[in-house]
Amino acid sequence: METFLWVEQYRPKDIESCVLPNNLKDTLTEFVSEGNLPNLILSGGPGVGKTTAAKAMLEQIGATYMMINGSEESGIDVLRTKIKNFASTVSLEGGRKYIILDEADYLNPQSTQPALRGFMEEFHKNCGFILTCNYKNRIIQPLHSRCSTIDFTIPKTEKPTLAKQFMERTINILDENKIQYENRVIAEVINKHFPDWRRVLNELQRYSVSGTIDAGILVNISETNIKNLMEGMKKKEFTNVRKWVVDNLDNDPSRLFRKLYDNLYNYVDNGSIPHVVVILAEYQYKAAFVADQEINLMACLTEIMGAAKFK
């Protein structure tokens, strides 16, 4: 039996079905009604629905499109080949083609992003571009000037309504897959990761293998989270470590540092622990006043990767 990721299997096919604030839905629906999307930058945290919205708009207008992941295919040569091969040919459906460039803020701002600007200019008659990013300030200004920027921010006043909508949708998915669950557990997972819908579904699907989701997963999620980070640090997988940092920025920094400290003996060689403790203490102190928590935590983990011996 073929297994599908729930985030793909249940991905909304139109803007109306997306769990988004009403004002954002109205803006995206207006683009769809025009039938020809401009170049767009969709900016917001991980899992909030940027890629889903991009795909839904293109599906609704019947456009041919291609996905490129900026964190996995960031080389200029790869981008040039893929974009030219796709953008230089005419769509069989007629109209413009589109390229969704996911995680565009991972592209090198000194080389790859300027090259992307050139591709936009070269193929503008035949191909549009939709860039998604977590941090729009990491996209160079020449790209901003060629795109309309849409912020996927959720007003506090709409959080309860959107969380309720996603709760209902999640329960329907669990019922359809005949998974037993406790409502309070589902609510707690949603509240913990709000508004990262992708992460909620991925976590619930992972722990639904036994056919039951109960309070035990709340502990397991935390333990698995740290294990994934430590494995990435041991292998010095900088990109994966950075993704972990981005995914966990919704947590209180002091709790993150404490969780790392509590798990040192499980993953770090005893001889390295004193040095790692000093590093953690230094960056935990800095966390109280730094402007960018991601950079601070990433600097901490990078220093640990270079200094520690892992088990």
C-alpha positions in Angstrom: 0.0 0.0 0.0 1.4 3.4 -1.0 1.9 5.9 1.8 1.3 9.6 1.3 2.4 12.5 3.4 -0.7 14.1 4.9 0.7 17.5 4.1 0.6 16.6 0.4 -2.5 14.4 0.4 -4.6 17.0 2.1 -3.1 20.1 0.7 -5.8 22.6 -0.2 -6.4 23.1 -3.9 -7.8 26.6 -3.8 -7.4 29.7 -1.8 -10.8 29.5 -0.1 -9.8 26.1 1.4 -6.6 27.5 2.9 -6.4 28.2 6.6 -5.4 31.9 6.3 -6.5 35.3 7.7 -9.5 36.8 5.7 -7.6 39.8 4.5 -4.8 37.6 3.1 -7.4 35.4 1.4 -9.0 38.4 -0.1 -5.7 39.6 -1.5 -4.8 36.2 -3.0 -8.3 35.7 -4.4 -8.0 39.1 -6.2 -4.8 37.9 -7.9 -6.6 34.7 -9.0 -9.6 36.7 -10.4 -7.3 38.6 -12.7 -6.1 35.3 -14.1 -2.5 36.4 -14.5 -0.3 36.5 -11.4 2.5 39.1 -11.1 5.9 38.1 -9.7 5.4 37.5 -6.0 7.4 37.2 -2.8 5.4 35.3 -0.2 7.0 36.0 3.2 6.3 34.3 6.6 7.3 31.7 9.1 7.7 28.0 8.2 4.5 26.0 7.6 2.1 29.0 7.5 0.9 28.1 4.0 3.1 30.1 1.6 3.8 27.2 -0.8 0.2 25.9 -0.5 -1.2 29.3 -1.4 1.2 29.6 -4.4 0.2 26.2 -5.7 -3.5 26.9 -5.1 -3.4 30.1 -7.1 -1.7 28.5 -10.0 -4.0 25.5 -9.9 -7.0 27.9 -10.0 -5.8 29.8 -13.0 -4.8 26.6 -14.8 -1.2 27.6 -15.2 1.8 25.3 -15.9 4.4 25.6 -13.1 7.5 24.1 -11.8 8.8 23.8 -8.2 12.4 24.5 -7.2 13.7 24.3 -3.6 16.2 27.1 -2.9 17.7 25.3 0.1 18.4 22.1 -1.9 19.1 23.5 -5.4 20.9 26.7 -4.7 23.7 26.5 -7.3 23.7 29.0 -10.1 24.3 26.4 -12.8 21.5 24.2 -11.5 19.1 27.1 -11.4 20.1 28.4 -14.8 19.6 25.0 -16.5 16.3 24.3 -14.8 14.9 27.8 -15.3 16.0 28.1 -19.0 14.7 24.6 -19.9 11.4 25.4 -18.4 10.9 29.1 -19.1 12.1 29.1 -22.7 9.3 26.8 -23.9 5.6 27.7 -24.5 3.0 26.3 -22.2 0.7 23.7 -23.8 -2.2 25.2 -21.9 -1.4 28.7 -23.2 -0.7 31.7 -21.1 2.4 32.3 -18.9 4.3 29.6 -17.1 5.3 30.0 -13.5 8.2 28.9 -11.3 7.7 28.6 -7.5 11.1 29.1 -5.9 10.7 27.7 -2.4 12.9 29.0 0.4 14.4 31.7 -1.8 16.1 33.3 1.2 18.5 30.4 1.2 19.9 31.5 -2.1 23.3 33.3 -2.0 22.6 37.1 -2.0 25.9 37.8 -3.6 25.7 35.4 -6.6 22.5 33.3 -7.0 20.0 36.0 -6.2 21.4 38.5 -8.7 21.4 35.8 -11.3 17.8 35.1 -10.6 17.0 38.8 -11.2 18.6 38.3 -14.7 16.3 35.2 -15.3 13.3 37.2 -14.4 14.1 39.9 -16.9 15.1 37.5 -19.6 11.9 35.4 -19.4 9.4 37.9 -18.2 7.1 37.6 -21.3 6.8 33.8 -20.9 7.3 33.0 -17.2 6.4 34.4 -13.9 8.1 33.8 -10.5 6.7 33.2 -7.0 9.4 33.3 -4.3 8.6 32.0 -0.8 10.8 32.9 2.1 10.9 33.0 5.9 12.7 36.3 6.0 12.0 38.8 3.3 15.0 41.0 4.4 17.3 38.3 3.1 16.0 38.8 -0.4 18.0 41.4 -2.3 16.3 44.7 -3.2 16.5 44.2 -7.0 14.3 41.1 -6.6 11.9 43.1 -4.3 11.6 45.8 -6.9 10.4 43.2 -9.5 7.9 41.5 -7.2 4.8 42.2 -5.1 5.5 41.2 -1.5 2.8 39.5 0.5 3.3 39.0 4.3 1.8 35.9 5.8 1.2 37.3 9.2 -1.6 36.3 11.5 -3.2 39.0 13.7 -3.6 37.9 17.3 -7.4 38.5 17.0 -7.6 35.8 14.3 -5.5 33.2 16.1 -8.5 31.4 17.9 -10.5 31.3 14.7 -7.7 29.9 12.6 -6.7 27.4 15.3 -10.3 26.2 15.5 -10.5 25.8 11.7 -7.3 23.8 11.7 -8.4 21.7 14.6 -11.6 20.7 12.7 -9.6 19.9 9.6 -7.1 17.8 11.5 -9.8 15.8 13.3 -11.4 15.1 9.9 -8.0 13.8 8.7 -7.6 11.6 11.8 -11.2 10.3 11.5 -10.7 9.5 7.8 -7.6 7.5 8.6 -9.3 5.8 11.5 -6.9 7.1 14.1 -7.9 7.2 17.7 -7.0 10.4 19.5 -7.6 12.7 22.5 -9.0 16.1 21.6 -6.9 17.8 24.2 -3.7 16.3 22.8 -4.5 17.5 19.3 -5.3 20.9 20.7 -2.1 21.1 22.6 0.0 20.1 19.6 -1.7 22.8 17.4 -1.2 25.4 20.1 2.4 24.4 20.6 3.3 24.8 16.9 0.8 27.4 15.8 0.8 28.6 13.0 3.1 25.9 11.5 0.4 23.7 10.0 2.9 21.5 8.2 4.7 20.6 11.3 1.5 19.8 13.2 0.4 17.3 10.4 3.9 15.8 10.1 4.1 15.3 13.9 0.6 13.8 14.1 1.2 11.5 11.2 4.5 10.3 12.6 2.8 9.3 15.9 -0.3 7.9 14.3 1.5 4.7 13.0 0.2 2.7 16.0 -3.4 3.8 15.3 -3.6 5.9 18.5 -2.5 9.4 19.4 -2.5 10.1 23.2 -0.7 12.3 25.7 2.5 10.2 25.4 3.4 11.9 22.1 3.8 15.3 23.8 7.0 13.9 25.5 8.1 12.0 22.4 7.9 15.0 20.2 10.3 16.9 22.4 12.7 14.1 22.7 12.7 13.4 18.9 13.3 17.1 18.3 16.5 17.2 20.3 17.7 13.9 18.8 17.3 15.2 15.3 19.3 18.4 16.2 22.1 16.4 17.8 22.4 14.1 14.9 22.6 17.1 12.5 25.3 18.7 14.7 27.3 15.5 14.9 27.3 15.2 11.1 27.9 19.0 10.8 24.9 19.3 8.6 24.7 23.1 8.8 21.6 23.4 6.6 19.6 20.9 8.7 20.7 22.5 11.9 19.6 25.9 10.6 16.2 24.4 9.6 15.9 23.1 13.2 16.6 26.5 14.6 14.0 28.2 12.3 11.4 25.5 13.2 12.0 26.1 17.0 12.1 29.9 17.1 8.6 29.9 18.5 9.9 28.4 21.7 11.3 30.6 24.6 15.1 30.9 24.1 15.8 30.1 27.7 13.8 26.8 27.5 15.8 25.9 24.3 19.1 26.4 26.0 17.9 24.5 29.1 16.7 21.6 26.9 20.1 21.4 25.2 21.8 21.5 28.6 19.6 18.7 30.0 20.5 16.4 27.0 24.2 16.9 26.8 25.1 13.7 28.6 23.0 11.7 26.1 24.8 13.0 23.0 28.1 14.7 23.9 31.3 13.0 25.0 32.0 13.5 28.7 35.3 15.3 28.0 33.5 17.9 25.9 30.7 18.7 28.3 32.4 21.4 30.4 33.3 23.4 27.3 29.8 23.0 25.9 28.3 24.2 29.1 30.4 27.4 29.0 29.3 28.0 25.4 25.6 27.5 26.3 25.9 29.9 29.3 27.5 32.6 27.1 24.8 32.5 24.4 22.0 32.1 26.9 23.1 35.4 28.4 23.3 37.0 25.0 19.8 35.8 24.2 18.4 38.4 26.7 19.3 41.3 24.5 20.3 40.3 21.0 18.2 41.6 18.1 18.1 38.3 16.1 17.5 35.1 18.2 18.1 32.9 15.1 21.6 34.2 14.5 22.4 34.0 18.2 21.2 30.3 18.5 22.8 29.4 15.2 26.1 30.9 16.4 25.9 28.9 19.6 25.2 25.6 17.8 27.9 26.3 15.2 30.5 26.9 18.0 29.4 23.6 19.7 29.7 21.7 16.4 33.3 22.9 16.1 34.3 22.3 19.7 32.5 19.2 20.9 33.1 15.5 20.4 29.8 13.7 20.0 28.9 10.1 21.0 
